[in-house]
């Protein structure tokens, strides 16, 4: 039987917010409150071509985790730009760093013909002066969970992003945040919710129009905290509409892909 939550035996160097930014706003992404700078230092803004955008999460110096469906058109690496430390959409400043992309990798199970399944992608940042990310109070990685980690149903976690402010609204905003509750898997699989479209590789959170992630937030984190350390528990993936009653947000379950993530991140580069 897997344990529910990790025992805080070691001091984490990941998953720590800016020391002065530890509180979580009680707004919502859809019409919600702006996050203070440094509240989500692992947030990545991913610009794809001229008009597409997704969010992502910094998990190590050179690696971002995002949603595979953001890349289903297989964009050229030269078309990709990743900004870390960003507060307002498409606005850079002294706290931001911009990177190119060296490669992006899908799990072998992912198919563009059913992009909500195995909706996860790893993005490797292109190094600058021999290295990728230099940690600052505004740029630092989130922790990856252990494969056995399971936050209890109804736990309050956090979503964040630069998404649309309502289902029909256009445009982006400053970084938004909200606390959402994890929904029991069986409840999300009810016929009047999503039925068997929700698989064991997915998590649901938020319900009854309380809070939800809208378009433009795809790929961003569902971050769950334990002993003030934030873990990447889910990836914003899909949902029916935005903030609709009994139609919660659906997230890729990161613990199901931890072995794959670690194998990709730790593999040695191929010899030339």
Secondary structure, DSSP 8 states (H G I E B T S, - for coil): ---SS----S--SSS---TT-----S--TTT--B--TTTTTTEEEEEETTTEEEEEEEEETTEEEE-GGGGTT---GGGEEEEES--BTT---TT-EEE-EEEEEE-TT--GGGTTTT--EEEEE--BTTBS---BTTB---EE--TT----TT-EEEEEE---SSTT--S--B-EEEEEEEE-HHHHTSTTTTGGGS-TTEEEE--TTS----TT-TT-EEEEEETTEEEEEEEEEE-SSSS-TT--EEEEEGGGGHHHHHHHHH------
